[in-house]
């Protein structure tokens, strides 16, 4: 390998990013044949685990494309629920079947479309049906995945009032006649959803407006 090729190799190895021919020329001795050095390096590294590559007019060493799978790491990233999502989920769990307007009434603020979308996406809640009231609003309830996620055998294992107080969830203001609902049973004033529920969800959940 020529001295110029060795010098280019050293520069590219130590560089924080790709180097152009002009970058190399400023570092190398005057009159160095950079093109020949790059060609020699390219041939030398051909077929190896690390190859010489031209990226947007600059040069760098990079992992061979057929070995990219070695650099891939798959891992589960825990997704933390926001405080609003936790409150919304708790309201749905204790008041289901519940409409968006009823969630807003309990929380005292408008229900975020994004918050409900996250809960639906995670499979913790589902759209159960439509309330037999003006506007036919969608009702929400928890899913089996909700029970699995929180290690509950059934909704009867949800925390009681003492646990709710300890968790600081008194704002839920559960009614004195509260009873654990059956998430699989339609309420007397509820009809099952018809057609494609996700499309209805997208149309139904309008963008939030500032609450007053």
N, C-alpha and C positions, 0 to 999 in steps of 0.2 A: 504494500500500500504506500502511495506517495506521501511525502510530508504534508502536502496541501490537503489530501484526503484525511489524514490523521488530525490535522488542525481543525478541519471542518467538523469532524466527528466529535472532537472535544468540545467545540463551541456549541453544537446542537445538543449534546448530552447535558451540558450545564445550563443551557438557556431556559428561561421560565416560559417561553412561548416560541412559536415558529419564527425563523429568521429568513429574511429575504437575501438575495444576492448582494444587494447594497449593504445590508447589515454585516454580512460576512466580509465584504471587501474592506470595510472600515476597521476590521479586526486583524485581517490577514496581511502578511507582508505584501508590499507593492509588487504588482505584476503576477501575483498568484493566479493560476489557471483554475478558477472556481468551478466553471462548468465541467472540466475534466475531473476535478475532485469529487463533485456531486455524482457524476456518472459512475465513477469507480465505487463510491460508497453504495450507491443504489444497486449495483451489480453484486457487491460483496454481501449486502444484507438481504438480497432476494431469497425468498423461501424460508427465512429465519423467523423466529418468534417476534422479533422487533424488526420493522422495515423502515426505510426512508420514504417519506411521503411528502408530496407537494400539496399544500393547503392554501388556497387563495393566493397563489403566487409566492408563498413562503415555504420553507422546508422545516421538517421536524421528524423525530423518530416516534413511531407509534406502534401499538400492538397490531400484529397481523390480523386482518379481518376474520379469518377462519378460526382465530383463537379468542375472539371477543367474548364468547360464552364463559370463558374462565374468569372474566372480570365482573360477571353479573352476579349479584347477590340478591336473593329474594327474601324478604322478611316482612312480617306483619307489623304495621305501625298502628299502635292503639289510637283510636280516634276519640278524643275527649269531647263530651257534650258540653255546650255552653250552658251557663246558668239558665238562660231563657229556654233552652231545649230541655233541660232537666225539669224545670217547672212545668212546661207544657206536657211533657211525658207523664209527670205525676198527676196532673189534672186529668189527662185522658185515662190513666189507669184507674183513678178513683171515681170518675164521673161518667165513664163510658156507658152507653153511647153518648158522645158529646159533639156538638157542632163547633165550628170555628168561633162563632159569635159567643157561645157559652164559655169557650176557653178564654176569650178576651174579657168577658165579664168577671171571671174568677181572678185572672191575673191583673186586671185593671189597666192593661195596655193592649194595643192591637197585636194580634198574632202574626208573627213574621212568616211570610211565605217560605223564606229560606229555612227557618226552624222546622216547619212542618215537612218540608222537602227532605231535610236531613233525616228526620225520624222515619219517614216513609222509605227512604233509600236504604237505611240501615235495617229495615224490616222489623223495627220495634213497634210500629203502629201500622194500621191499615185503615182504608176507607171501608166502613161497614155497610152503610146504606144511605137513604135519604129520609130526613125528617118530614113527617106529614104536616108541614106548616108552610106559610107563604115563602116562595122562593125555593122550596124543596132543598134546603141546605144538606150538604154531605155530613154524615156522622163518622166519627173516628173511634177506634178501639185498639186495644193492644193485641199482639200476636203471640203465638207459641214461642217465637224467637225472643220476645220480651221476657217471658218466664225463664227460658234457658239462660239468657244473658245474666239475669239477676239471681239465678239459682232458686227459683220458686217452683214448688210443685203445682200450685194453682194460685189464683188471685186471692184466695182466702189467706195466703201466707204473706200478703202485703203488710208492711208495718202498720201498727195501730196508732192511735192518737198520741201515746207516750213517745213512741219512736219518731213520729212526725214532729213533735215539739222539740225533741232533742236534735233533729236534723234542721231545725229552723224553717220548717215549711208550714207554719201556722197561717200564712197568707192564703193557703188553699181554702180555709174557711169551710170545712166539710160540714154538711148539714147534720143536725142531731139524729135524724132518721136514716143516716147513711147505711146502705147495705152493699156488700160486695157484689158487683154485677157479673153476669155470665157473658163473656166476650163473644161467645158463639151463638147467642140467642138474640134474635131481633126484638127490639122493644115494641111495645104496643103501638107506638106512634111512629114506627120506622119501617120503611120498605127497603128491600135489597136493591143494590145497585144494578143497573142494566147497562149493557154495552161495554165499551172500553173505559174502565175507571180511570186509568192514567190520563187519558185525554180530557176527561171531565175535571180531573184535579188541576191540570194546567190552566184550563179555562176558568175554573172556579176561584182559585186562589189569586186574587189581584195583588198588585204591588202594595206594600204598606204605605200609609200616609202618616205623617207625624201626629201623635196623639196629643190631646189637649186636656 
